[in-house]
Amino acid sequence: MSTGTFIARRLIKERSQGTAFSRPINVIAIIGIALGLAVMILAVAILTGFKQQIRDKVAGFGAHIQVVNFDANISYETVPVSASQPFIDKLKDHPGIKNIQVFATKAGIIKTDDNIQGVVLKGIGSDYDWSFFESNMLEGETVTVSDTARTDNVIISKKVADMLGLKLGDDFSMFFVQDPPRMRKFTIQGIYETSLEEFDKTYLFCDIDHIRSLNGWEEEQVSGFEVFINDFDELDAMTDVVRDAIGYKVSGEEEQLKVTNIRGRYPQIFDWLGFQDTNVIIILILMILVAGFNMISGLLILILEKTNMIGVLKAMGSGNKLIRNIFLYQAAWLTAKGLLWGNVIGLGLALLQMKTGIISLDPSSYYLKSVPVNLDPLHIILLNAGTMIAIILMLLIPSQLIARITPVKAIRYN
């Protein structure tokens, strides 16, 4: 053990026994660091949880990547493409691709005895991944689609059901404005709620054969393909993979396909989520500065308290570096103690919110019913390491005060 470390440990022990007048100041510094780290942990956990849940919900309605006819526009009346595409076999076994499924959409109007509501009927096939909606079902169950027989069952959102006064098991009529106008009767097999109100009040899900029949399409025609990926952070890279698999077709007889990802289809939502990153960065900087200044104050008190000791050590031949390290070791120990309590507070509150959802949100404004939390061990490690390093670097400047203390004045200091 070095001399500096030995002296620092003795001083820490003396302070822990309550024999130093700087103890209250150090306690305040520890509390400041603990609260700062707790706020940073909660800020990062809430932001990442919020972004993760919102993008998962948006992807649940429209997948991460869509492949549609190049002539398709932003309306729900789509130009069909063939469901038999050579790129499907190329992508199904590609690392990072979770699922590929067909879909079709058509706008219509639901009419009951007392109400009327415009919605979008989304047709899905037997390859559809229901995992997102199964986790958001309030009543009933998802629709089982068969390749041999068409079903009239649909799932509908709680938002639309409440607006139209419908409940599980009810039949309703849906009208489609086309030439000639058409009508279909459906039965509600399930009611879901995702809290994404703009999406909830828009989509109903049915057998894709209904869309084919209404549009006069052939059995193999669909609006397009939805591609789900395993890692959202790889969205841009996987979009390029899908484009490469489709290739560039120059023949006029070949179907021209267009690839878009979820970020491009809903830029307003993802731009809004991007703004949240700025808020968290500001919070992290402010919390680190507050914790750093608290420790600077604590270090200055430590130096002033032990001025006589500094003078004696210098008179005995100790250099400024050795003495500075003594106080930096003490500051590092206080910082570590603050970080420990900060982790206890931050992780404790985060786990409490995860288990109970005690802090609620307005779904119409935030798309969620309660504050989401995502605890990533890597984030926790980086926050602790970053805070420790930043504070120690900030302490290097005030620790230079030791070099200006002369032995004669320090020993006479009272």
HUVENSUL-V819893 format. One record per backbone hydrogen bond with DSSP energy under -0.5 kcal/mol. NH is the residue of the N-H (numbers start at 1). CO is the residue of the C=O. E is the energy in kcal/mol with one decimal. If there is no record, write none. Layout:
# HUVENSUL-V819893
<<NH CO E> <NH CO E>>
This chain:
# HUVENSUL-V819893
<<6 2 -2.3> <7 3 -2.5> <8 4 -2.4> <9 5 -2.3> <10 6 -1.8> <11 7 -2.4> <12 8 -2.4> <13 9 -2.3> <14 10 -2.3> <15 11 -2.3> <16 12 -2.3> <17 13 -1.2> <18 15 -1.5> <19 14 -1.7> <23 20 -1.2> <26 22 -2.3> <27 23 -2.3> <28 24 -2.1> <29 25 -2.1> <30 26 -2.6> <31 27 -2.6> <32 28 -2.5> <33 29 -2.2> <34 30 -2.7> <35 31 -2.8> <36 32 -2.2> <37 33 -2.7> <38 34 -2.4> <39 35 -2.4> <40 36 -2.1> <41 37 -2.9> <42 38 -2.4> <43 39 -2.7> <44 40 -2.5> <45 41 -2.6> <46 42 -2.7> <47 43 -2.4> <48 44 -2.6> <49 45 -2.0> <50 46 -2.8> <51 47 -2.8> <52 48 -2.3> <53 49 -2.4> <54 50 -2.4> <55 51 -2.4> <56 52 -1.9> <57 53 -2.1> <58 54 -2.5> <59 55 -2.5> <60 56 -1.6> <61 57 -0.9> <61 58 -0.8> <62 58 -1.5> <63 59 -3.3> <64 227 -0.8> <65 227 -2.0> <66 260 -3.2> <67 225 -2.6> <68 258 -2.3> <69 79 -0.5> <69 223 -0.7> <70 256 -3.4> <72 69 -2.1> <78 76 -1.0> <78 105 -0.6> <80 78 -0.5> <81 222 -2.7> <83 220 -3.1> <85 83 -1.0> <88 85 -1.2> <89 85 -0.5> <90 86 -0.8> <91 87 -1.8> <92 88 -2.2> <93 89 -0.6> <94 91 -1.7> <97 94 -2.0> <98 96 -0.6> <98 228 -2.9> <99 228 -1.4> <101 226 -2.4> <103 224 -1.7> <104 123 -1.6> <106 121 -1.7> <108 119 -2.5> <109 175 -2.7> <110 117 -3.1> <111 109 -0.5> <111 173 -1.9> <112 115 -3.0> <117 110 -2.3> <119 108 -2.4> <120 202 -3.9> <121 106 -3.1> <122 120 -0.6> <122 204 -3.2> <123 104 -3.8> <123 121 -0.6> <124 206 -2.5> <125 102 -0.7> <128 125 -1.5> <130 128 -0.8> <134 130 -2.8> <135 131 -1.2> <136 133 -1.1> <137 134 -0.6> <138 191 -3.1> <139 191 -1.7> <141 189 -1.9> <145 143 -0.7> <146 149 -0.7> <154 187 -2.4> <155 205 -1.6> <156 190 -2.4> <158 192 -2.7> <161 157 -2.5> <162 158 -2.7> <163 159 -1.9> <164 160 -2.0> <165 161 -0.9> <166 161 -2.7> <169 188 -2.1> <170 167 -2.2> <172 186 -2.1> <173 111 -0.8> <174 184 -2.9> <175 109 -3.4> <176 182 -2.9> <178 176 -1.0> <180 178 -0.6> <182 176 -1.9> <184 174 -2.4> <186 172 -2.5> <187 152 -2.0> <188 170 -2.6> <189 154 -3.2> <189 187 -0.7> <190 154 -1.1> <191 139 -2.3> <192 156 -1.9> <193 136 -2.3> <197 195 -1.4> <199 196 -1.0> <200 196 -3.2> <201 197 -2.4> <202 199 -1.5> <203 199 -2.0> <204 120 -2.2> <205 155 -2.0> <206 122 -2.4> <207 151 -0.5> <208 124 -2.0> <210 207 -1.6> <211 207 -0.6> <212 208 -2.0> <213 209 -2.3> <214 210 -2.4> <215 211 -2.3> <216 212 -0.9> <217 212 -2.3> <221 218 -1.6> <222 81 -2.6> <223 103 -1.7> <224 103 -1.5> <225 67 -2.6> <226 101 -3.4> <227 65 -3.4> <228 99 -3.0> <228 226 -0.5> <230 96 -2.1> <232 230 -0.5> <234 231 -1.7> <235 232 -2.0> <238 234 -3.0> <239 235 -2.2> <240 236 -1.8> <241 237 -1.7> <242 238 -2.3> <243 239 -2.3> <244 240 -2.6> <245 241 -2.1> <246 242 -2.0> <247 243 -2.5> <249 247 -0.6> <254 251 -1.0> <257 255 -0.6> <258 68 -3.4> <260 66 -2.4> <262 64 -2.5> <265 261 -1.7> <266 262 -1.9> <267 264 -0.5> <269 266 -0.5> <270 266 -1.7> <271 267 -2.6> <272 268 -1.6> <273 269 -2.1> <274 270 -1.9> <275 271 -1.6> <276 272 -0.8> <276 273 -0.6> <277 273 -0.6> <277 274 -0.9> <278 274 -0.8> <279 275 -1.3> <280 276 -2.0> <281 277 -2.4> <282 278 -2.2> <283 279 -2.1> <284 280 -2.8> <285 281 -2.4> <286 282 -2.5> <287 283 -2.6> <288 284 -2.3> <289 285 -2.3> <290 286 -2.6> <291 287 -2.6> <292 288 -2.6> <293 289 -2.8> <294 290 -2.1> <295 291 -2.0> <296 292 -2.2> <297 293 -2.2> <298 294 -2.2> <299 295 -2.8> <300 296 -2.4> <301 297 -2.0> <302 298 -2.2> <303 299 -2.5> <304 300 -2.6> <305 301 -2.6> <306 302 -1.7> <307 304 -1.2> <310 306 -2.2> <311 307 -2.3> <312 308 -2.3> <313 309 -2.7> <314 310 -2.3> <315 311 -2.4> <316 312 -1.6> <317 314 -1.5> <318 313 -2.8> <323 319 -1.9> <324 320 -3.0> <325 321 -2.3> <326 322 -1.6> <327 323 -1.5> <328 324 -2.3> <329 325 -2.6> <330 326 -1.6> <331 327 -2.5> <332 328 -2.6> <333 329 -2.2> <334 330 -2.4> <335 331 -2.5> <336 332 -2.7> <337 333 -2.2> <338 334 -2.3> <339 335 -2.6> <340 336 -2.2> <341 337 -2.0> <342 338 -2.3> <343 339 -2.4> <344 340 -2.0> <345 341 -2.6> <346 342 -2.9> <347 343 -2.5> <348 344 -1.6> <349 345 -2.5> <350 346 -2.2> <351 347 -2.7> <352 348 -2.1> <353 349 -2.2> <354 350 -2.2> <355 351 -2.3> <356 352 -2.2> <357 353 -2.1> <360 358 -0.7> <361 369 -2.8> <363 361 -0.8> <365 362 -1.6> <366 362 -2.7> <367 363 -1.9> <371 359 -2.5> <374 45 -1.5> <376 374 -0.8> <377 375 -0.6> <379 376 -0.6> <380 376 -1.8> <381 377 -2.4> <382 378 -2.5> <383 379 -2.4> <384 380 -2.2> <385 381 -2.8> <386 382 -2.9> <387 383 -2.3> <388 384 -2.4> <389 385 -2.5> <390 386 -2.5> <391 387 -2.4> <392 388 -2.3> <393 389 -2.4> <394 390 -2.0> <395 391 -1.7> <396 392 -0.7> <396 393 -0.7> <397 394 -0.6> <398 394 -0.7> <399 395 -1.7> <400 397 -1.5> <401 398 -1.8> <402 399 -1.4> <403 400 -1.2> <404 401 -1.2> <405 402 -1.4> <406 404 -0.6> <410 406 -2.4> <411 407 -2.7> <412 408 -1.5> <413 409 -0.7> <413 410 -0.6>>
